[in-house]
Amino acid sequence: QLHLQESGPGLVKPSETLSLTCTVSGGSIKSSSYYWGWLRQPPGRGLEWIATSYYNGNTYYNPSLKSRVSISVDTSKNQFSLKLTSVTATDTAIYYCARRLYYDTSPFDSWGQGTLVTVSS
Amino acid sequence: EIVLTQSPGTLSLSPGERATLSCRASQTISSSSLAWYQQRRGQAPRLLVYATSNRATGIPDRFSGSVSGTDFSLTISRLEPEDFAVYYCHHVTLPLTFGGGTKVEI
């Protein structure tokens, strides 16, 4: 049974960098069958896709966030990570990591429980 | 970028009733590119339907999806208490986008 768990600071100051890690258990992040991604949801609002990566380092970004975001995969730790720079209060959200199958029209079929990140001084 | 518009924003129904949720795409998209998720309060989204009408593993058959042109629908044939939640449609081709959600409430 695949399990994804987000971790990282729950509070980040404005203008700083938000860093989160997703630890994958019950499956290998090196599998050629999956993409790994980050999404977020501001409190009381809808979902937004942030970024997706394949285990070999191929990455895909939401155009609206691309200038501030990076996603990376650490196969030795079975983890993938998100960095979002120059955060503001509008980046306050529940951040989810998730998996999707490796084909162009696959949905996210497995999600972490989410972690709330608040941007505030 | 495909914009997905969900309606209604809120649907007030009773257990046992039929729910029909709408998701309109801003332009023609492939039927393989549309998925639906359920999000219960305080939980992560759960995949319900992919490629417009295919139920995900373990999803009961009271959930069904369909499409007419650019109008996609999710139907819950008979609402169970656990079905009262927020539902999102999702365009799964890059750049990935989501609809604003429909809340199904008692």
Interface residues (C-beta under 8 A of the other chain):
Chain A: G46 L47 E48 W49 T52 Y60 N62 P63 Y96 R100 D104 T105 S106 P107 F108 D109 W111 G112 Q113 G114
Chain B: E1 S30 S32 S33 A35 Y37 Q43 A44 P45 R46 L47 Y50 A51 A56 Y88 H90 V92 T93 L94 P95 L96 T97 F98 G99 G100 G101
